């Protein structure tokens, strides 16, 4: 079986999209729950040196969300809308308060690999190559890598 042991992050050369993929020793249902349950989401999202506070979370088709990441007493707000929420896929917008014009359209897929393993694939479409490259330079890779590592530990520990 082909497995992705670390998070693969790639920038598409033809369109302003960032694609990520990571395999987990978890079921699609567990990963879906980790992305839709606000208490679980707050525990794993983002870099290790940040804490997350959920301000609003309505994880259903047509719902919205907002959370704040706190790092060294500085707060960073993020918000968006859930366009589609179903067990195998989530489509949502993602905006950073510090860049109110930068809205990403994100799609996440939970692909059952069998034997209790799931591949989480995601893509974020932004409005320009400059915006995509700024997102990549922002440290998002650290947040994604460390966040998914926390999620993996939560799965192993039985928290998800």
Chimera marker file (.cmm) of the C-alpha trace (Angstrom):
<marker_set name="trace">
<marker id="1" x="0.000" y="0.000" z="0.000" r="1" g="1" b="0" radius="0.5"/>
<marker id="2" x="1.247" y="3.472" z="-0.849" r="1" g="1" b="0" radius="0.5"/>
<marker id="3" x="1.399" y="5.549" z="2.335" r="1" g="1" b="0" radius="0.5"/>
<marker id="4" x="2.203" y="9.157" z="3.064" r="1" g="1" b="0" radius="0.5"/>
<marker id="5" x="4.091" y="9.145" z="6.380" r="1" g="1" b="0" radius="0.5"/>
<marker id="6" x="4.481" y="12.904" z="6.706" r="1" g="1" b="0" radius="0.5"/>
<marker id="7" x="2.327" y="15.695" z="5.412" r="1" g="1" b="0" radius="0.5"/>
<marker id="8" x="2.891" y="16.280" z="1.713" r="1" g="1" b="0" radius="0.5"/>
<marker id="9" x="2.382" y="19.929" z="0.738" r="1" g="1" b="0" radius="0.5"/>
<marker id="10" x="2.563" y="21.029" z="-2.895" r="1" g="1" b="0" radius="0.5"/>
<marker id="11" x="1.862" y="24.229" z="-4.771" r="1" g="1" b="0" radius="0.5"/>
<marker id="12" x="0.246" y="23.657" z="-8.147" r="1" g="1" b="0" radius="0.5"/>
<marker id="13" x="2.318" y="25.393" z="-10.865" r="1" g="1" b="0" radius="0.5"/>
<marker id="14" x="-0.715" y="26.073" z="-13.079" r="1" g="1" b="0" radius="0.5"/>
<marker id="15" x="-3.351" y="27.389" z="-10.668" r="1" g="1" b="0" radius="0.5"/>
<marker id="16" x="-3.131" y="29.125" z="-7.257" r="1" g="1" b="0" radius="0.5"/>
<marker id="17" x="-3.841" y="25.963" z="-5.263" r="1" g="1" b="0" radius="0.5"/>
<marker id="18" x="-2.046" y="24.353" z="-2.339" r="1" g="1" b="0" radius="0.5"/>
<marker id="19" x="-2.595" y="20.608" z="-1.970" r="1" g="1" b="0" radius="0.5"/>
<marker id="20" x="-1.852" y="18.610" z="1.159" r="1" g="1" b="0" radius="0.5"/>
<marker id="21" x="-2.100" y="14.920" z="1.961" r="1" g="1" b="0" radius="0.5"/>
<marker id="22" x="-1.370" y="12.756" z="4.977" r="1" g="1" b="0" radius="0.5"/>
<marker id="23" x="-2.229" y="9.194" z="5.924" r="1" g="1" b="0" radius="0.5"/>
<marker id="24" x="-3.580" y="8.426" z="9.388" r="1" g="1" b="0" radius="0.5"/>
<marker id="25" x="-4.093" y="5.199" z="11.316" r="1" g="1" b="0" radius="0.5"/>
<marker id="26" x="-7.728" y="6.207" z="11.762" r="1" g="1" b="0" radius="0.5"/>
<marker id="27" x="-11.093" y="5.684" z="10.151" r="1" g="1" b="0" radius="0.5"/>
<marker id="28" x="-12.694" y="8.334" z="7.936" r="1" g="1" b="0" radius="0.5"/>
<marker id="29" x="-15.287" y="8.788" z="10.686" r="1" g="1" b="0" radius="0.5"/>
<marker id="30" x="-12.591" y="9.629" z="13.237" r="1" g="1" b="0" radius="0.5"/>
<marker id="31" x="-10.992" y="12.228" z="10.972" r="1" g="1" b="0" radius="0.5"/>
<marker id="32" x="-14.377" y="13.702" z="10.080" r="1" g="1" b="0" radius="0.5"/>
<marker id="33" x="-15.196" y="14.006" z="13.787" r="1" g="1" b="0" radius="0.5"/>
<marker id="34" x="-11.816" y="15.663" z="14.489" r="1" g="1" b="0" radius="0.5"/>
<marker id="35" x="-12.657" y="18.303" z="11.870" r="1" g="1" b="0" radius="0.5"/>
<marker id="36" x="-16.281" y="18.920" z="12.892" r="1" g="1" b="0" radius="0.5"/>
<marker id="37" x="-16.257" y="18.638" z="16.706" r="1" g="1" b="0" radius="0.5"/>
<marker id="38" x="-15.093" y="22.052" z="17.972" r="1" g="1" b="0" radius="0.5"/>
<marker id="39" x="-13.619" y="20.702" z="21.232" r="1" g="1" b="0" radius="0.5"/>
<marker id="40" x="-11.491" y="18.189" z="19.318" r="1" g="1" b="0" radius="0.5"/>
<marker id="41" x="-10.548" y="20.650" z="16.568" r="1" g="1" b="0" radius="0.5"/>
<marker id="42" x="-9.273" y="23.187" z="19.113" r="1" g="1" b="0" radius="0.5"/>
<marker id="43" x="-6.937" y="20.578" z="20.608" r="1" g="1" b="0" radius="0.5"/>
<marker id="44" x="-5.029" y="19.772" z="17.431" r="1" g="1" b="0" radius="0.5"/>
<marker id="45" x="-5.212" y="22.666" z="14.964" r="1" g="1" b="0" radius="0.5"/>
<marker id="46" x="-2.119" y="24.810" z="14.453" r="1" g="1" b="0" radius="0.5"/>
<marker id="47" x="1.447" y="24.934" z="15.692" r="1" g="1" b="0" radius="0.5"/>
<marker id="48" x="2.506" y="23.484" z="19.036" r="1" g="1" b="0" radius="0.5"/>
<marker id="49" x="3.166" y="26.897" z="20.548" r="1" g="1" b="0" radius="0.5"/>
<marker id="50" x="-0.378" y="28.192" z="20.018" r="1" g="1" b="0" radius="0.5"/>
<marker id="51" x="-3.635" y="27.686" z="21.870" r="1" g="1" b="0" radius="0.5"/>
<marker id="52" x="-6.962" y="27.763" z="20.049" r="1" g="1" b="0" radius="0.5"/>
<marker id="53" x="-10.208" y="29.288" z="21.287" r="1" g="1" b="0" radius="0.5"/>
<marker id="54" x="-13.376" y="28.457" z="19.373" r="1" g="1" b="0" radius="0.5"/>
<marker id="55" x="-15.680" y="31.464" z="19.222" r="1" g="1" b="0" radius="0.5"/>
<marker id="56" x="-18.340" y="30.028" z="16.918" r="1" g="1" b="0" radius="0.5"/>
<marker id="57" x="-18.686" y="26.574" z="15.348" r="1" g="1" b="0" radius="0.5"/>
<marker id="58" x="-21.683" y="25.346" z="13.358" r="1" g="1" b="0" radius="0.5"/>
<marker id="59" x="-20.309" y="22.403" z="11.344" r="1" g="1" b="0" radius="0.5"/>
<marker id="60" x="-23.138" y="21.666" z="8.957" r="1" g="1" b="0" radius="0.5"/>
<marker id="61" x="-23.868" y="22.593" z="5.345" r="1" g="1" b="0" radius="0.5"/>
<marker id="62" x="-24.581" y="26.331" z="5.405" r="1" g="1" b="0" radius="0.5"/>
<marker id="63" x="-22.995" y="26.861" z="8.834" r="1" g="1" b="0" radius="0.5"/>
<marker id="64" x="-20.060" y="29.043" z="9.793" r="1" g="1" b="0" radius="0.5"/>
<marker id="65" x="-17.089" y="29.048" z="12.128" r="1" g="1" b="0" radius="0.5"/>
<marker id="66" x="-14.603" y="31.331" z="13.855" r="1" g="1" b="0" radius="0.5"/>
<marker id="67" x="-11.601" y="30.581" z="16.032" r="1" g="1" b="0" radius="0.5"/>
<marker id="68" x="-8.698" y="32.500" z="17.503" r="1" g="1" b="0" radius="0.5"/>
<marker id="69" x="-5.153" y="31.188" z="17.818" r="1" g="1" b="0" radius="0.5"/>
<marker id="70" x="-3.126" y="32.674" z="20.655" r="1" g="1" b="0" radius="0.5"/>
<marker id="71" x="0.670" y="32.827" z="20.483" r="1" g="1" b="0" radius="0.5"/>
<marker id="72" x="2.700" y="34.769" z="23.085" r="1" g="1" b="0" radius="0.5"/>
<marker id="73" x="-0.325" y="36.886" z="24.072" r="1" g="1" b="0" radius="0.5"/>
<marker id="74" x="-0.989" y="37.797" z="20.421" r="1" g="1" b="0" radius="0.5"/>
<marker id="75" x="-4.302" y="36.706" z="18.924" r="1" g="1" b="0" radius="0.5"/>
<marker id="76" x="-4.854" y="35.675" z="15.303" r="1" g="1" b="0" radius="0.5"/>
<marker id="77" x="-8.464" y="35.291" z="14.167" r="1" g="1" b="0" radius="0.5"/>
<marker id="78" x="-9.732" y="32.989" z="11.434" r="1" g="1" b="0" radius="0.5"/>
<marker id="79" x="-13.262" y="32.502" z="10.099" r="1" g="1" b="0" radius="0.5"/>
<marker id="80" x="-15.247" y="30.944" z="7.299" r="1" g="1" b="0" radius="0.5"/>
<marker id="81" x="-18.388" y="29.205" z="6.118" r="1" g="1" b="0" radius="0.5"/>
<marker id="82" x="-19.131" y="25.528" z="5.728" r="1" g="1" b="0" radius="0.5"/>
<marker id="83" x="-20.460" y="25.157" z="2.184" r="1" g="1" b="0" radius="0.5"/>
<marker id="84" x="-20.822" y="21.383" z="2.340" r="1" g="1" b="0" radius="0.5"/>
<marker id="85" x="-20.344" y="19.008" z="5.246" r="1" g="1" b="0" radius="0.5"/>
<marker id="86" x="-20.695" y="15.297" z="4.624" r="1" g="1" b="0" radius="0.5"/>
<marker id="87" x="-18.843" y="12.251" z="6.014" r="1" g="1" b="0" radius="0.5"/>
<marker id="88" x="-16.416" y="11.936" z="3.084" r="1" g="1" b="0" radius="0.5"/>
<marker id="89" x="-15.862" y="15.636" z="2.282" r="1" g="1" b="0" radius="0.5"/>
<marker id="90" x="-15.919" y="19.130" z="3.743" r="1" g="1" b="0" radius="0.5"/>
<marker id="91" x="-15.981" y="22.264" z="1.579" r="1" g="1" b="0" radius="0.5"/>
<marker id="92" x="-15.431" y="25.550" z="3.407" r="1" g="1" b="0" radius="0.5"/>
<marker id="93" x="-14.034" y="29.026" z="3.085" r="1" g="1" b="0" radius="0.5"/>
<marker id="94" x="-11.040" y="30.135" z="5.146" r="1" g="1" b="0" radius="0.5"/>
<marker id="95" x="-10.105" y="33.736" z="5.947" r="1" g="1" b="0" radius="0.5"/>
<marker id="96" x="-7.448" y="35.259" z="8.196" r="1" g="1" b="0" radius="0.5"/>
<marker id="97" x="-8.527" y="38.467" z="9.953" r="1" g="1" b="0" radius="0.5"/>
<marker id="98" x="-5.143" y="40.017" z="9.115" r="1" g="1" b="0" radius="0.5"/>
<marker id="99" x="-5.876" y="39.641" z="5.386" r="1" g="1" b="0" radius="0.5"/>
<marker id="100" x="-9.614" y="40.266" z="5.007" r="1" g="1" b="0" radius="0.5"/>
<marker id="101" x="-9.439" y="40.227" z="1.197" r="1" g="1" b="0" radius="0.5"/>
<marker id="102" x="-7.732" y="36.824" z="1.128" r="1" g="1" b="0" radius="0.5"/>
<marker id="103" x="-10.398" y="34.128" z="1.065" r="1" g="1" b="0" radius="0.5"/>
<marker id="104" x="-9.459" y="30.522" z="0.324" r="1" g="1" b="0" radius="0.5"/>
<marker id="105" x="-11.885" y="27.858" z="-0.824" r="1" g="1" b="0" radius="0.5"/>
<marker id="106" x="-10.857" y="24.642" z="0.909" r="1" g="1" b="0" radius="0.5"/>
<marker id="107" x="-11.942" y="21.093" z="0.172" r="1" g="1" b="0" radius="0.5"/>
<marker id="108" x="-11.030" y="18.177" z="2.439" r="1" g="1" b="0" radius="0.5"/>
<marker id="109" x="-11.510" y="14.528" z="1.476" r="1" g="1" b="0" radius="0.5"/>
<marker id="110" x="-11.428" y="11.552" z="3.845" r="1" g="1" b="0" radius="0.5"/>
<marker id="111" x="-10.330" y="8.610" z="1.690" r="1" g="1" b="0" radius="0.5"/>
<marker id="112" x="-10.745" y="5.154" z="3.259" r="1" g="1" b="0" radius="0.5"/>
<marker id="113" x="-7.587" y="3.124" z="2.546" r="1" g="1" b="0" radius="0.5"/>
<marker id="114" x="-8.869" y="0.032" z="4.365" r="1" g="1" b="0" radius="0.5"/>
<marker id="115" x="-7.388" y="-1.653" z="7.432" r="1" g="1" b="0" radius="0.5"/>
<marker id="116" x="-8.319" y="1.318" z="9.644" r="1" g="1" b="0" radius="0.5"/>
<marker id="117" x="-6.270" y="3.811" z="7.621" r="1" g="1" b="0" radius="0.5"/>
<marker id="118" x="-7.452" y="7.009" z="5.957" r="1" g="1" b="0" radius="0.5"/>
<marker id="119" x="-5.805" y="9.484" z="3.630" r="1" g="1" b="0" radius="0.5"/>
<marker id="120" x="-6.742" y="13.075" z="4.389" r="1" g="1" b="0" radius="0.5"/>
<marker id="121" x="-6.399" y="15.182" z="1.251" r="1" g="1" b="0" radius="0.5"/>
<marker id="122" x="-7.013" y="18.900" z="1.123" r="1" g="1" b="0" radius="0.5"/>
<marker id="123" x="-6.755" y="21.674" z="-1.394" r="1" g="1" b="0" radius="0.5"/>
<marker id="124" x="-6.919" y="25.416" z="-0.859" r="1" g="1" b="0" radius="0.5"/>
<marker id="125" x="-7.724" y="27.626" z="-3.832" r="1" g="1" b="0" radius="0.5"/>
<marker id="126" x="-6.812" y="31.296" z="-3.440" r="1" g="1" b="0" radius="0.5"/>
<marker id="127" x="-7.331" y="34.250" z="-5.774" r="1" g="1" b="0" radius="0.5"/>
<marker id="128" x="-3.746" y="34.688" z="-7.003" r="1" g="1" b="0" radius="0.5"/>
<marker id="129" x="-0.319" y="33.117" z="-7.173" r="1" g="1" b="0" radius="0.5"/>
<marker id="130" x="0.936" y="35.943" z="-4.954" r="1" g="1" b="0" radius="0.5"/>
<marker id="131" x="-1.674" y="35.067" z="-2.344" r="1" g="1" b="0" radius="0.5"/>
<marker id="132" x="-0.794" y="31.386" z="-2.552" r="1" g="1" b="0" radius="0.5"/>
<marker id="133" x="2.913" y="32.096" z="-2.172" r="1" g="1" b="0" radius="0.5"/>
<marker id="134" x="2.273" y="34.448" z="0.761" r="1" g="1" b="0" radius="0.5"/>
<marker id="135" x="0.265" y="31.699" z="2.447" r="1" g="1" b="0" radius="0.5"/>
<marker id="136" x="3.139" y="29.266" z="1.968" r="1" g="1" b="0" radius="0.5"/>
<marker id="137" x="5.604" y="31.824" z="3.417" r="1" g="1" b="0" radius="0.5"/>
<marker id="138" x="3.322" y="32.523" z="6.404" r="1" g="1" b="0" radius="0.5"/>
<marker id="139" x="4.426" y="29.445" z="8.304" r="1" g="1" b="0" radius="0.5"/>
<marker id="140" x="1.334" y="27.438" z="7.361" r="1" g="1" b="0" radius="0.5"/>
<marker id="141" x="3.527" y="24.391" z="6.724" r="1" g="1" b="0" radius="0.5"/>
<marker id="142" x="4.631" y="24.336" z="10.384" r="1" g="1" b="0" radius="0.5"/>
<marker id="143" x="1.035" y="24.708" z="11.544" r="1" g="1" b="0" radius="0.5"/>
<marker id="144" x="-0.172" y="21.930" z="9.258" r="1" g="1" b="0" radius="0.5"/>
<marker id="145" x="2.672" y="19.538" z="10.146" r="1" g="1" b="0" radius="0.5"/>
<marker id="146" x="2.516" y="20.129" z="13.894" r="1" g="1" b="0" radius="0.5"/>
<marker id="147" x="-1.288" y="20.151" z="13.923" r="1" g="1" b="0" radius="0.5"/>
<marker id="148" x="-1.545" y="16.829" z="12.117" r="1" g="1" b="0" radius="0.5"/>
<marker id="149" x="1.108" y="15.338" z="14.424" r="1" g="1" b="0" radius="0.5"/>
<marker id="150" x="-1.056" y="16.402" z="17.407" r="1" g="1" b="0" radius="0.5"/>
<marker id="151" x="-4.103" y="14.877" z="15.725" r="1" g="1" b="0" radius="0.5"/>
<marker id="152" x="-2.219" y="11.642" z="15.182" r="1" g="1" b="0" radius="0.5"/>
<marker id="153" x="-1.282" y="11.506" z="18.893" r="1" g="1" b="0" radius="0.5"/>
<marker id="154" x="-4.905" y="12.131" z="19.856" r="1" g="1" b="0" radius="0.5"/>
<marker id="155" x="-5.993" y="9.224" z="17.660" r="1" g="1" b="0" radius="0.5"/>
<marker id="156" x="-3.372" y="6.906" z="19.176" r="1" g="1" b="0" radius="0.5"/>
<marker id="157" x="-4.401" y="8.016" z="22.690" r="1" g="1" b="0" radius="0.5"/>
<marker id="158" x="-8.072" y="7.277" z="21.918" r="1" g="1" b="0" radius="0.5"/>
<marker id="159" x="-9.231" y="10.899" z="22.238" r="1" g="1" b="0" radius="0.5"/>
<marker id="160" x="-10.800" y="10.809" z="18.756" r="1" g="1" b="0" radius="0.5"/>
<link id1="1" id2="2" r="1" g="1" b="0" radius="0.2"/>
<link id1="2" id2="3" r="1" g="1" b="0" radius="0.2"/>
<link id1="3" id2="4" r="1" g="1" b="0" radius="0.2"/>
<link id1="4" id2="5" r="1" g="1" b="0" radius="0.2"/>
<link id1="5" id2="6" r="1" g="1" b="0" radius="0.2"/>
<link id1="6" id2="7" r="1" g="1" b="0" radius="0.2"/>
<link id1="7" id2="8" r="1" g="1" b="0" radius="0.2"/>
<link id1="8" id2="9" r="1" g="1" b="0" radius="0.2"/>
<link id1="9" id2="10" r="1" g="1" b="0" radius="0.2"/>
<link id1="10" id2="11" r="1" g="1" b="0" radius="0.2"/>
<link id1="11" id2="12" r="1" g="1" b="0" radius="0.2"/>
<link id1="12" id2="13" r="1" g="1" b="0" radius="0.2"/>
<link id1="13" id2="14" r="1" g="1" b="0" radius="0.2"/>
<link id1="14" id2="15" r="1" g="1" b="0" radius="0.2"/>
<link id1="15" id2="16" r="1" g="1" b="0" radius="0.2"/>
<link id1="16" id2="17" r="1" g="1" b="0" radius="0.2"/>
<link id1="17" id2="18" r="1" g="1" b="0" radius="0.2"/>
<link id1="18" id2="19" r="1" g="1" b="0" radius="0.2"/>
<link id1="19" id2="20" r="1" g="1" b="0" radius="0.2"/>
<link id1="20" id2="21" r="1" g="1" b="0" radius="0.2"/>
<link id1="21" id2="22" r="1" g="1" b="0" radius="0.2"/>
<link id1="22" id2="23" r="1" g="1" b="0" radius="0.2"/>
<link id1="23" id2="24" r="1" g="1" b="0" radius="0.2"/>
<link id1="24" id2="25" r="1" g="1" b="0" radius="0.2"/>
<link id1="25" id2="26" r="1" g="1" b="0" radius="0.2"/>
<link id1="26" id2="27" r="1" g="1" b="0" radius="0.2"/>
<link id1="27" id2="28" r="1" g="1" b="0" radius="0.2"/>
<link id1="28" id2="29" r="1" g="1" b="0" radius="0.2"/>
<link id1="29" id2="30" r="1" g="1" b="0" radius="0.2"/>
<link id1="30" id2="31" r="1" g="1" b="0" radius="0.2"/>
<link id1="31" id2="32" r="1" g="1" b="0" radius="0.2"/>
<link id1="32" id2="33" r="1" g="1" b="0" radius="0.2"/>
<link id1="33" id2="34" r="1" g="1" b="0" radius="0.2"/>
<link id1="34" id2="35" r="1" g="1" b="0" radius="0.2"/>
<link id1="35" id2="36" r="1" g="1" b="0" radius="0.2"/>
<link id1="36" id2="37" r="1" g="1" b="0" radius="0.2"/>
<link id1="37" id2="38" r="1" g="1" b="0" radius="0.2"/>
<link id1="38" id2="39" r="1" g="1" b="0" radius="0.2"/>
<link id1="39" id2="40" r="1" g="1" b="0" radius="0.2"/>
<link id1="40" id2="41" r="1" g="1" b="0" radius="0.2"/>
<link id1="41" id2="42" r="1" g="1" b="0" radius="0.2"/>
<link id1="42" id2="43" r="1" g="1" b="0" radius="0.2"/>
<link id1="43" id2="44" r="1" g="1" b="0" radius="0.2"/>
<link id1="44" id2="45" r="1" g="1" b="0" radius="0.2"/>
<link id1="45" id2="46" r="1" g="1" b="0" radius="0.2"/>
<link id1="46" id2="47" r="1" g="1" b="0" radius="0.2"/>
<link id1="47" id2="48" r="1" g="1" b="0" radius="0.2"/>
<link id1="48" id2="49" r="1" g="1" b="0" radius="0.2"/>
<link id1="49" id2="50" r="1" g="1" b="0" radius="0.2"/>
<link id1="50" id2="51" r="1" g="1" b="0" radius="0.2"/>
<link id1="51" id2="52" r="1" g="1" b="0" radius="0.2"/>
<link id1="52" id2="53" r="1" g="1" b="0" radius="0.2"/>
<link id1="53" id2="54" r="1" g="1" b="0" radius="0.2"/>
<link id1="54" id2="55" r="1" g="1" b="0" radius="0.2"/>
<link id1="55" id2="56" r="1" g="1" b="0" radius="0.2"/>
<link id1="56" id2="57" r="1" g="1" b="0" radius="0.2"/>
<link id1="57" id2="58" r="1" g="1" b="0" radius="0.2"/>
<link id1="58" id2="59" r="1" g="1" b="0" radius="0.2"/>
<link id1="59" id2="60" r="1" g="1" b="0" radius="0.2"/>
<link id1="60" id2="61" r="1" g="1" b="0" radius="0.2"/>
<link id1="61" id2="62" r="1" g="1" b="0" radius="0.2"/>
<link id1="62" id2="63" r="1" g="1" b="0" radius="0.2"/>
<link id1="63" id2="64" r="1" g="1" b="0" radius="0.2"/>
<link id1="64" id2="65" r="1" g="1" b="0" radius="0.2"/>
<link id1="65" id2="66" r="1" g="1" b="0" radius="0.2"/>
<link id1="66" id2="67" r="1" g="1" b="0" radius="0.2"/>
<link id1="67" id2="68" r="1" g="1" b="0" radius="0.2"/>
<link id1="68" id2="69" r="1" g="1" b="0" radius="0.2"/>
<link id1="69" id2="70" r="1" g="1" b="0" radius="0.2"/>
<link id1="70" id2="71" r="1" g="1" b="0" radius="0.2"/>
<link id1="71" id2="72" r="1" g="1" b="0" radius="0.2"/>
<link id1="72" id2="73" r="1" g="1" b="0" radius="0.2"/>
<link id1="73" id2="74" r="1" g="1" b="0" radius="0.2"/>
<link id1="74" id2="75" r="1" g="1" b="0" radius="0.2"/>
<link id1="75" id2="76" r="1" g="1" b="0" radius="0.2"/>
<link id1="76" id2="77" r="1" g="1" b="0" radius="0.2"/>
<link id1="77" id2="78" r="1" g="1" b="0" radius="0.2"/>
<link id1="78" id2="79" r="1" g="1" b="0" radius="0.2"/>
<link id1="79" id2="80" r="1" g="1" b="0" radius="0.2"/>
<link id1="80" id2="81" r="1" g="1" b="0" radius="0.2"/>
<link id1="81" id2="82" r="1" g="1" b="0" radius="0.2"/>
<link id1="82" id2="83" r="1" g="1" b="0" radius="0.2"/>
<link id1="83" id2="84" r="1" g="1" b="0" radius="0.2"/>
<link id1="84" id2="85" r="1" g="1" b="0" radius="0.2"/>
<link id1="85" id2="86" r="1" g="1" b="0" radius="0.2"/>
<link id1="86" id2="87" r="1" g="1" b="0" radius="0.2"/>
<link id1="87" id2="88" r="1" g="1" b="0" radius="0.2"/>
<link id1="88" id2="89" r="1" g="1" b="0" radius="0.2"/>
<link id1="89" id2="90" r="1" g="1" b="0" radius="0.2"/>
<link id1="90" id2="91" r="1" g="1" b="0" radius="0.2"/>
<link id1="91" id2="92" r="1" g="1" b="0" radius="0.2"/>
<link id1="92" id2="93" r="1" g="1" b="0" radius="0.2"/>
<link id1="93" id2="94" r="1" g="1" b="0" radius="0.2"/>
<link id1="94" id2="95" r="1" g="1" b="0" radius="0.2"/>
<link id1="95" id2="96" r="1" g="1" b="0" radius="0.2"/>
<link id1="96" id2="97" r="1" g="1" b="0" radius="0.2"/>
<link id1="97" id2="98" r="1" g="1" b="0" radius="0.2"/>
<link id1="98" id2="99" r="1" g="1" b="0" radius="0.2"/>
<link id1="99" id2="100" r="1" g="1" b="0" radius="0.2"/>
<link id1="100" id2="101" r="1" g="1" b="0" radius="0.2"/>
<link id1="101" id2="102" r="1" g="1" b="0" radius="0.2"/>
<link id1="102" id2="103" r="1" g="1" b="0" radius="0.2"/>
<link id1="103" id2="104" r="1" g="1" b="0" radius="0.2"/>
<link id1="104" id2="105" r="1" g="1" b="0" radius="0.2"/>
<link id1="105" id2="106" r="1" g="1" b="0" radius="0.2"/>
<link id1="106" id2="107" r="1" g="1" b="0" radius="0.2"/>
<link id1="107" id2="108" r="1" g="1" b="0" radius="0.2"/>
<link id1="108" id2="109" r="1" g="1" b="0" radius="0.2"/>
<link id1="109" id2="110" r="1" g="1" b="0" radius="0.2"/>
<link id1="110" id2="111" r="1" g="1" b="0" radius="0.2"/>
<link id1="111" id2="112" r="1" g="1" b="0" radius="0.2"/>
<link id1="112" id2="113" r="1" g="1" b="0" radius="0.2"/>
<link id1="113" id2="114" r="1" g="1" b="0" radius="0.2"/>
<link id1="114" id2="115" r="1" g="1" b="0" radius="0.2"/>
<link id1="115" id2="116" r="1" g="1" b="0" radius="0.2"/>
<link id1="116" id2="117" r="1" g="1" b="0" radius="0.2"/>
<link id1="117" id2="118" r="1" g="1" b="0" radius="0.2"/>
<link id1="118" id2="119" r="1" g="1" b="0" radius="0.2"/>
<link id1="119" id2="120" r="1" g="1" b="0" radius="0.2"/>
<link id1="120" id2="121" r="1" g="1" b="0" radius="0.2"/>
<link id1="121" id2="122" r="1" g="1" b="0" radius="0.2"/>
<link id1="122" id2="123" r="1" g="1" b="0" radius="0.2"/>
<link id1="123" id2="124" r="1" g="1" b="0" radius="0.2"/>
<link id1="124" id2="125" r="1" g="1" b="0" radius="0.2"/>
<link id1="125" id2="126" r="1" g="1" b="0" radius="0.2"/>
<link id1="126" id2="127" r="1" g="1" b="0" radius="0.2"/>
<link id1="127" id2="128" r="1" g="1" b="0" radius="0.2"/>
<link id1="128" id2="129" r="1" g="1" b="0" radius="0.2"/>
<link id1="129" id2="130" r="1" g="1" b="0" radius="0.2"/>
<link id1="130" id2="131" r="1" g="1" b="0" radius="0.2"/>
<link id1="131" id2="132" r="1" g="1" b="0" radius="0.2"/>
<link id1="132" id2="133" r="1" g="1" b="0" radius="0.2"/>
<link id1="133" id2="134" r="1" g="1" b="0" radius="0.2"/>
<link id1="134" id2="135" r="1" g="1" b="0" radius="0.2"/>
<link id1="135" id2="136" r="1" g="1" b="0" radius="0.2"/>
<link id1="136" id2="137" r="1" g="1" b="0" radius="0.2"/>
<link id1="137" id2="138" r="1" g="1" b="0" radius="0.2"/>
<link id1="138" id2="139" r="1" g="1" b="0" radius="0.2"/>
<link id1="139" id2="140" r="1" g="1" b="0" radius="0.2"/>
<link id1="140" id2="141" r="1" g="1" b="0" radius="0.2"/>
<link id1="141" id2="142" r="1" g="1" b="0" radius="0.2"/>
<link id1="142" id2="143" r="1" g="1" b="0" radius="0.2"/>
<link id1="143" id2="144" r="1" g="1" b="0" radius="0.2"/>
<link id1="144" id2="145" r="1" g="1" b="0" radius="0.2"/>
<link id1="145" id2="146" r="1" g="1" b="0" radius="0.2"/>
<link id1="146" id2="147" r="1" g="1" b="0" radius="0.2"/>
<link id1="147" id2="148" r="1" g="1" b="0" radius="0.2"/>
<link id1="148" id2="149" r="1" g="1" b="0" radius="0.2"/>
<link id1="149" id2="150" r="1" g="1" b="0" radius="0.2"/>
<link id1="150" id2="151" r="1" g="1" b="0" radius="0.2"/>
<link id1="151" id2="152" r="1" g="1" b="0" radius="0.2"/>
<link id1="152" id2="153" r="1" g="1" b="0" radius="0.2"/>
<link id1="153" id2="154" r="1" g="1" b="0" radius="0.2"/>
<link id1="154" id2="155" r="1" g="1" b="0" radius="0.2"/>
<link id1="155" id2="156" r="1" g="1" b="0" radius="0.2"/>
<link id1="156" id2="157" r="1" g="1" b="0" radius="0.2"/>
<link id1="157" id2="158" r="1" g="1" b="0" radius="0.2"/>
<link id1="158" id2="159" r="1" g="1" b="0" radius="0.2"/>
<link id1="159" id2="160" r="1" g="1" b="0" radius="0.2"/>
</marker_set>
